[in-house]
Amino acid sequence: MQVGDLVTYAFQVGRDVAMDVGLIVETGKWTGNADVKVLWMGPGRASPDPITQKSDHLRLIDKSLTT
């Protein structure tokens, strides 16, 4: 995964309901084996802040997930 990629949580792939969408804003190493910072957008997020995440728990969003 690279900066600028759109991602969602792996467990949400294949659901018929709305998915959370995030933008990778930084890569690196953080505590808890996190290796990316994601800017999440969604309901209730008035001012999104980057959250460290483990990329193994995320999936890239591509055309197959949006059509």
C-alpha positions in Angstrom: 0.0 0.0 0.0 1.2 3.5 -0.9 0.3 7.0 0.1 -2.8 8.1 -1.8 -4.4 4.6 -2.0 -8.1 4.3 -1.0 -8.7 1.5 1.5 -11.5 -0.1 3.5 -11.5 -2.6 6.4 -11.0 -6.1 5.2 -14.0 -7.4 7.1 -16.3 -5.0 5.1 -15.4 -6.3 1.7 -18.3 -8.0 0.1 -21.0 -6.4 2.3 -24.1 -5.0 0.7 -24.0 -2.0 3.1 -21.9 1.1 2.9 -18.2 0.7 3.6 -15.9 3.0 5.5 -13.4 4.6 3.2 -10.0 5.8 4.1 -7.0 7.5 2.4 -3.5 6.4 3.2 -1.6 9.6 4.2 1.7 8.1 5.6 3.6 4.9 5.8 6.1 3.9 8.4 6.4 1.9 11.7 4.3 2.7 14.8 3.5 0.8 18.0 1.2 -2.2 17.8 2.7 -3.3 14.4 0.8 -0.4 12.7 2.5 0.5 9.4 0.1 3.1 7.8 -1.7 6.2 8.8 -5.2 6.4 7.4 -7.5 9.4 7.1 -11.0 7.9 7.5 -14.1 9.6 6.2 -17.6 8.6 7.1 -20.7 9.6 9.0 -20.0 11.3 12.3 -16.5 12.3 11.4 -16.7 16.1 11.5 -12.9 16.5 11.4 -11.1 13.3 10.4 -7.8 12.7 12.0 -5.2 10.2 10.7 -5.3 6.9 12.6 -2.5 4.3 12.7 -3.6 1.0 11.3 -2.1 -2.4 10.4 -2.2 -2.8 6.6 -3.0 -6.5 7.0 -6.5 -5.4 8.3 -7.1 -3.2 5.2 -8.0 -3.9 1.6 -7.5 -1.6 -1.4 -10.6 -0.1 -3.0 -10.6 -0.7 -6.7 -13.3 -0.8 -9.4 -14.5 -4.2 -8.4 -15.5 -2.9 -5.0 -17.2 0.2 -6.3 -19.3 -1.1 -9.2 
